[in-house]
Amino acid sequence: MPKLPRDRVVLITGASSGIGRATAIAFARDGARIVLASRNRDKLDALAKEIGESALAVTCDVRDRQQVRAAVEAGVAKFGALHIAIANAGFGIYHTAAGMTDEDLDAVMRTNVYGAVYTIQEALPHLRKAGRGQAIFVTSVLGKAVTPGGASYNMSKHAITAYADTLRMEEPKGGIDVIVVGPGQTATEFQKNAVSRFRGFDPVRSNKGGWPPERVAKAILSASKRRKREVYLTLEGRALLAVRPFLPGLADRIVRRLSGPLRPEED
């Protein structure tokens, strides 16, 4: 089985903060050259300076296929190849399934699903050319389970998981590795950027106690090196995924109780 070079070229979306930022640093420390893609140019430039000459910062809104294509092409032009693409950019809105609006659904799906698809599709020709390149999807435990109050986010993570599984089945033998990494609760700026449609619900306060992003980044790097098909993180997340197929009612009751009461704005 061919091995990727230590100085492999890695594209990471959502690289300016949280899991993306930590993953960029982890791969760079392991010898990789990094294409940093995000909308926040100031944070990207600061991170590129921190990493050094092995990093390239590219302003990119993953909702726009042309910008994703430009980011991929810029990375290939700079480093001569692309070995790994990590679709990490994500966004969340808290709302009920019944009260989800067209605008909320579109906002989440365009970033989380379309953005991931654009990233991998534009990278695929280069990943195949690299000789066993890798498409890595940073999803969530919610790619196989759900929590109340986040219908569109739950849907988006299930969709990404389904896309990754389909891509893996379609790839020829010896083609690219398709890897899914599903973090559980993580202490990042994700909750700060999330939108809540519930009265008295603070996403930031609700996210205390999550894994540090550096720990998630370490798991992503390990999954890449070991060529793991999928990895789901946190003991609670793995327990939920183990119990849910056999005792779905019990799993639902536990998750509902842990989520607590949610009062929609329209009530």
N, C-alpha and C positions, 0 to 999 in steps of 0.2 A: 504494500500500500504506500503510495507516494506521500512524502511528508512536506508540509509547507516550510519555506525557509524561515529562519529565525527573524529575519528582517522583513517579514511579510507586511503587505500593505493592507490596512484595516480602515474601512469607512464606518463611522459611527454617527447616526443621526441623534438629535437631542443631546448633543455632546457638551453643551454649555453648563449643565448643572446635573446634580443628582446622580443617578445610575450611569448615565452617559459619560459624565465627566470622570467619575471614578473608574469606569471601564477603560477610557482612553489612557488614563495614567497607568493602570495596571498593565495594559498591553504594551505601552511605551517602555515601561520598566523591564518588560520581558523581551525587548529588542525590536518590537514592531515599529513600523512607520505608520502614522495616523493621519487620516483625513477627518477633520473635525467639522461636522455640519450642524448648523443650528440657525435660528433667526436672530439670536442675540450676539451681535458682532463684537461688542465690547468684552463680553465674557469669553467668547471664542479666542479673541486675540490674547487675552490674559492667560488662558490655558495653553495656547500655542507657545507663548513666551516661556511658560513654566516648563513645558516638555522639551522645547528646544528645536533644533533643525530637523528633527524627525517628524515634525507635525506641520500640517497645512490647515489653516482655518478657511472655511468656505461658508459664506452666508447662504442659508438654504431654508426655504419654507417647504416642508415635505408635502404640503397640500397641492403644490404646483409641480407637475411632472417635469416641466422644462427646467426648473431650478434644481430638481433632483438629478436630472441628466447632466446639467452643467457641473454639479458637485462631483459626480462620478468622473466626468471627463477631465476636470481639473486635477483630481487625484491621480489619474492615470498619466496625465501629461507631466505632472511633477515627479512621480515616483516610478513610472514605467510599467506599472501593473496594478491589479487589484486582486487580492487573495481572499479577503473576508469582508462581507457587508453585514453590519449589525443594525437591524431595524429596531430602534429603541424609542423614538419620539412618541410621547403619549400625552393625553389630556383627558380630564374627567369632569362630568357634571352630575351632581346628585339630584335626582328627581324620581318620582314614582313612575311605574310602567304606564299607568293610566293617564298621567299628566304630562308625559314626555311630548315636547313640541317638535314640529318639523325642524325648527332652527337648532334646537339642542341635539337632535339626532344627527343632523347634517354636520354640525361642528365636530362632534366626537368621531363620527365615522370617517370624515375626510382626513383628520389627523391620524387617528389610530389605525384605520384599515387601509384607506387609499394611500396614506403616506408610507406604510410598510410595503404595500404591493409595488408602488412606484420605485421605492428604494431597491427592492430585490430584482424587479424586472429590468431596471436600468443597469444594475450591476451584473446580471447573469452572464452576458457574453464574456465579460472579463473574468468572472469566477470560473467559468468552464475552461477558458484559455489558460488559467493559472495551473490547471492540473490538480483536480480535487480541491477546488476552493470551497468556501463555506458561506452559507446563508444562515445567519443567526437571528432569530426572532425573540425579542424580550417581550414576553406576554405577561401573564399573571396566573396565580392559582385560579383566578376568575375566568381563565380560558377554558376551565373544565367544571367550574362550580359557579355559584352566584351568591350575591348578597342583596338584601332589599335596599331600595333607594338608589340604585345605580343601573337602571335598565340598559341605557345606551352603552355605558362602559362595559357591562357584562357582555352585551351583544358583540361589541367590537373585539373583545379578547377571544370570545368563541370563534369569531370570524377569522381572526389571524391564525388561530390554532388549526382551523379547517384548511386555510390556504396553505399553511406550512405542510400539513399532512398530505395534501393533494400534490404539492410540488415534489415532495419526497418520493411519492409513488410514481410520478411521471419521469423523474430523472433516470437516465440509463445507468446500468451497472457501472460503477467506477466514476460516476459523475460527481456532482458537488455533494457535500454533506449539508443536510438541512437539520438545524438544531433549534429546539425550543427551550427557552429558559423562563420559568414562571416564578417570579418572586412573590412573596406574601407581602405583608405590611412592611413598608420601607420608609425610613426617616429621610425624606427628601423634600424639595420645594414643590413636588407634585400637588400636595394638599393646599399649599399656599396659592397655587395657580388654578385650583379647581373652583367650580361654581356650584353654589348650593341653592336649591329651590325649596329648602325646608326652613321653617321658622325656628330660631334658637339653636340651629345646628352649625357648629364651627368645624370645618374639615381639618384645620390645623390642630385644634385641640384633640380631635378624635384620632390623630395619627401618632400619638406619643407611644414610645416603646417599640417602634419598628426596627428592623435590621438597619445598621448603617450601610450606606451605598457601597462602601469599600468592600464589605463582606459579600454583597451581591456581585460586585465586579470580579472578585476572586473566583466566585462560582462560575461566572460566564467564561473567564479565562480557562478554568479547569475543564469546562464542558467542551470548549474549542480544542484544547490539547488532546483530550480523551476521545474526541469525536462522538460525544454522547448524542443520542437521538432526542432525548428530552430530559430536563431536570426541573423538578419543582422544589422550591425552597421553603424553609421553616417547618418545624415539627407539626405545628397546628395545620398548616396547609396540606402537608402530606397525609396527616390523619384524616382530614376532611375528604380528600380525594379517595382514600382507602375505604372509608365508611359509606360514602354516598351511593355507590352502585348497589350495595346490599341492603342498606337501611336508609333510604332517601328521606322518609318522613322524620326519622330521628335527626338526621343531618340538618334538615330544614329547621327543625325546632331549635336546635343548638345555635345555628347561625342567626336565626331571628331573635333569640334571646340576647346573644352577644351584641347584636346591632343596636338594640334599644329602641325606644319609641321615636318615630319620625313624623313630624307634623308638616304636611305640605303647605306652601304659602297660600294656596287657594282655599284652604279650610277656614 
